[in-house]
């Protein structure tokens, strides 16, 4: 069934870049517009009197979806905010180390660099091979990187540049054995993977909802395990300080809460399509899409066709070195010359082309991209 009409994307563009910012369906955007009309019609009634109860209901609904205690869920604008919130809430001493993979999102690595400049915290890299043979190599890389000064393990659930699904349950267990807290950067995971955060057992987990859940932009969450809730505070301290975790995060000043309020509508939309069907459809497209691209480019695929290693995205080697600015230039050229939107990423000084799949995509779009690349683009 062709579902492109449900999103309202530009029909002249082959949009193979859902992983970057997501895309909200028309029905969810209509719900957001209704909230915004209500907000501007009577701001005080909306923000001061109605919002607290509405946010409580959103957290409860989200908790059911994530398998998470809603008392430990904070609504935030993006996963980067979630990472920064946890990092700012921990006590650091000079020489402390944060273990994270060399596949980690650049903004997160920059956050660790900031801790280094401010507190003398060091980055301890888990070097995960890519191409990758099997998931056990990822756990081994983290185990090697842990040292006597490790104070936090920060692990991607799905990496951005390489689109790998990391075995976070095993890495959380590794942290628990060593008495080291674990923060999971799940920017791409909610909706793309089935989650049960209470069972998973991470100390902290942050994820975006505007990507694979398809809320409007600016909806994400931070989950904090019960043992840490008194120690984690929002980046902006406001009226709720000292009144508990939920009160502190629910109000950090005037902002547009409509993306959060649309979370139930986005979940209802996706449940109508069927989560299992959507995940199977997206993964199936990526399986075929990456094979088409590898054949067109004459390259080997970087990991086995193992469902545990990738979900709704995949990275394929692209000829050339990852020089400064080259990824953005290639993305802009492909869009301008062929009306195809797909990101080029960098890892280990190599270029990669990362495809995404969502229910509005279809195989002909990947065939067209492969045909363009097989013709020697760019010349």
N, C-alpha and C positions, 0 to 999 in steps of 0.2 A: 504493500500500500504506500502510495506517495504522500508523505506528510509535510512536504515543504510549505504548503499554504498555512500551516499552523504557526509558523515562525515569522513570516513576513519579511524574510531576508531578500536582499536585492537579487532578482532573478537573473541579472546579467553577470553575476559573480559566482564562480565555483568556490564556495567558502569551506575550506578544508582546515580551518584554524579555530575550531571550537575551544580547544584547550587553552588558548591565550586569555580570553575574557568571557567565554561562554556566549550565550544568546538567549534572551527571554522570549517565550512564546507570546503571541498576540493576546491570548486570553489572560495571561499573567500581567502583561503590561496594562491591560484595561483595569484590572484590579488595583494596580498601583495608581493609575490616574484617578480612580474613585477615592482612594485614600488621600491623595494630594488635594483634591477638591474639598474634601471634608476638613483637612488641616487648615487650608487657607480661608475657609468660610468662618471658622471659629477656632483660632490657634490655641487659646487658653483651655477651652473645653477639651480639645483634642490632646494636647501635650500634658496638661496638668491633671486632668480628671479621668480621661479614658485610657491614656497610654499605659499606665502601670499594669492594669488588669489584662490588657491586650498582650503586652509583652510576656506576662506570666503564661497566658494560654499558648503563645507561640513557642515558648521554651518547652512546655509540656508536649506539644505536638512534635517538636523537633526531637525531644528526648525519645519518643516512641520510635521515630525513624532511625535514630542513631544508636538505639540500645543504650541510652545514657541517662543517668540520674539528672533530671532537669535542674536540680539545685546546684549542680556543678557546671551548668552551661551559661556562658556569657555571650551575648550577641555583639559582634564587632564588625567592622567594615571589610576586612580582608585577612588572609592568613598571615601576611607579613606583620600586621598589627598583633596577631596572636603570638607569634614568635617574639616580637619585641616586648610584649607584655610580660611574658615569662622571664626573659633575660633580665628585664629591669627589676623583677621582684626577687631575684636570688641574690644572696650575699657573695661577693667575689673578693678574692685576694690575689695579689700578684703571684704569677706562676700557675694559677689554676688553668686547667685545660678543658676545652669542649671538643668532644669527638664528633665528627660529622664526615660524611662521604665526600670525595672529590667530585661527585655528581650533584652536590647540593646547589640549590637555587642561589644565584649570585647575590641577590638582595640579602639573603640569610648570611652568606659568607661575609658580606659587608657589615652586617650587624655584629658578627664576632670580631671583625677588625676594629669596630668602634669600642668594643669591650677591651680589646688590647690596648688601644690608645688611652682609655680612661682608667683601666684597672690593672693592666699588665696581663690580661687573660690571653692564653695562646690557643690557636687552632691546631688540633691533632687530626690529621686527615686519615680516614680509612680509604685506602686506594682500591677501588672496585674495578676489576678489569672490564673493559668494553672494547671489543666483543667479549661476551660473557658465555661461559659454558653451562653453568647451573647455579641455582640460588644459594647453595652452600658457600660459594665463593664470597658472597656478600657478607654473610655472617662471619666468616673467617677474617675478612678485612676489618670489620669492626672490632673483633676480639683482639687482633694484633695492635690496633690503635689505642686501646685502653691502657692507661698507665697509672702510676701511683698518685698523680695530680689531677686525674679526670674527675670533674665535678658535675658534668652533664653529658649525656649522649643525645644528640640531635639527629634524627633520622627522617628522611623523606619516605612517605608511603609510596608515592609515585614521583619519580624524578622529572624535572622539567625538560632539560636538554635532551635526555636519552630515553625518556618515557618508560623506564623500568619500574616494575612493581617490586619493592623491597619486602623481604620477609620480616615485617616489623614485629610480629608476635615473638619470633625467636630472638630478635635483638632486645626487645623489652625483657624477656626472660634472662638474657645475658646481663642486662643492667641490674635486674633484681638480685641475681646471684652475687654481684659485686657491690651491692648497696649503692648504686649510682642511679639517680633519677633519669627518666627518659622523656624527651619531648618529641612528639611525632609531628612533622610538618606534612599534613594531609591536604595540601592545597588542591590537588586534583582528585582526591579519593572519594569524597561523599557523592553518591549517585553513580560514580563509575565502578565502585566496589561496594559490596554489601558490608556494613559495619555493625559491630556491637561493641561499643567503647567500654562499657562496664566489664565485659568479659575479656576484652583485649588487655586491659590492665595498665595502660600507659599512665604515667604521672600527669602528663599534659598532652593534649591532642588539639590541634587547630586545623580547620578546614574551610575552604570556600564553598558557598552554596550557589554563587552566581555562575559557576562553571557547569558542572554536570547535573546539578539539581535544576538549573535554569531559572533562578530567581532574577530579579533586576540587579544591576551592578551595585555592589556595596553591601552584600549580605554574606556573613561568615560567622564562625563560632569559635570559641575557645572552651575546651572541656578541661576541667581541673579536678583531679581526684580529691576525695574528701580530706585526706591528710594534709593537703597543701592549700586549702581554700582560705585559711586565715592569713596566709603569707603572700598570696597573689593579689595585686591591686592593679586597677586600670592605669593606663599611662596618664590620664587626666584625673586628678582627684577633685571630687565635687561634693555635693550635699550628702551623698550616701556614705561617706567615709566613716568607718566605725560601726556601721549598721549591718554589716555582713556582706558576703560575696555578691549576692543578687542585687542588693540595693546599690552597692558601689558601681556595678557595671551598667545597671539599667539607666542611670542618668549621669552623663559626663558633660552636660551642657546642651544647648539647643542644637539640634541637627535634624536631618530628614530621616525619620524612622521607617519610611514606606518600604524600602527593600526588605527589612526584617518582617514587617507585617504581611508581606506577600509570600513568606515561606510556606504557610499552609496551602495557599493557592497553587504554588509551584509543585508541592508534593502531591496535591490532588490531581493536577494535570498529568504528572509522571505516572502516578498510580493508575490513571485511566488508560494510559498506553501500555502499562505493565512493566515493572522494573526488570524482571527476568528477560522479557522479550527485548527491551531496549538494550540491555547489556549484551545480550547474545547478538543482536543486530549490529551494534557498534563494533564489537570485537570481530565479528565475521567480516565486516567491511575492511577493517584494518588489516586482518590476515591477508585478504586478497590484494588490498592496496599496496602493502609493503612488498609483496611478491612482484606486482606489476612494476613498481619503481626500481627494485633491485635488478630486474631483467633489463629495463630500459637503460639503466646506468651502467650495467655490466659489473655489478658489485655483489659481494657476499652479504647475506643478512647477518646482523651482529649478535643474534642470540637464537636459540632453538625456538620452534613453534610450540612453546609451552604456555598454556593459558595462565599459569601462575606468574609468569614474567612480564606480561603486558595486558592491557585492558582496551580502552578506547582510543589509545594513541600508540604510535610506533615511530622510531627513528631509523632512517636508512642513510648509509654513508653517501656523501655528496663530494665530488671531486674538488680539490682545492684546500688551501689552508685557511684557518680561522683568523684572518688578519683583522685589526680593529675596524669596525663598521661594515665589514663585508656582508654579514648576515642581513643587516637592515637594507643594504643596497640591493641584494638579491631579492629579498621579499618585495621591495618597492618596484623593482623592474618587472618581476613576474606578474605583479598586479597590473602595472601600467600596460604591459605589452600583451598580456593574455587574459586578464581579468580572473586570475586565480590567486586566492589568498591562502598561503601556506607559509609557516615560519621555517627559516633556516637557523639552526642552533650551532653551538660550539661546545666541543668537549675534547680534551687532550690535544688541543691545537688543530683539530680536524673539524670539518664542516659536516653537518648532518641536516637532512630534511625531515621534519617531523609532521606526520599527518595525524589528523584527528577524525573521528567519525561520530556523528549524531544522527538522530532519526530523520533529519531533513536531508541528509546526504544520500547519494546513490553511486553505484559502481562506475557509471559512465564518467563521473567527475574525476575519478582516479585514473581511468583509462586516458582521459584527455590530458591530465598532468603527465602521465607516462609518455604519451606521444610527443608532447612538447619537449620533454627531457631527452627522449631518444633521438630527437632531431639535432642534438648538440647544443641546446640552450644552456647558458648564454654564450654567444659567440663574441 
